[in-house]
Amino acid sequence: MKTFVKVMKALSDPNRVKILKLLQEKVMCVCELQSAIGISQPSVSKHLKILEDAGLVDYQKEGLWVNYFLADGNHSPYAASLLGNIKHWLDDDPQIAELVKKAPFLNREEICKL
């Protein structure tokens, strides 16, 4: 039951749901997620840690960048089920639709001025 509750709690925040919907579109770094959602870097990092602990998000370091992406769901059947379903949920929500539309144009080099 502990794993189930962790996954459910991870999805109880609108910003974490937005992060998952953005990561459906492409692999992103914290600065891209911060720019898209409009919250502080520490808040994005905290949300990512909660999603990671629930088995919903994973990351890979690549030089200076830490790339976040949706997890494969192998660590939790609850996470796997929700990741499969969330792909089809909320597409008609105006906030989500706007975020998804922005995703392809988010460019980490531009955002971070590199």
KAPEGI-V330667 format. One record per helix or strand. SS is the DSSP state (alpha for helix, beta for strand). FROM is the first residue (numbers start at 0). TO is the last residue. If there is no record, write none. Layout:
SS:FROM:TO
SS:FROM:TO
This chain:
alpha:1:9
alpha:13:24
beta:27:27
alpha:29:36
alpha:40:52
beta:56:61
beta:64:69
alpha:76:85
alpha:93:102
alpha:107:110
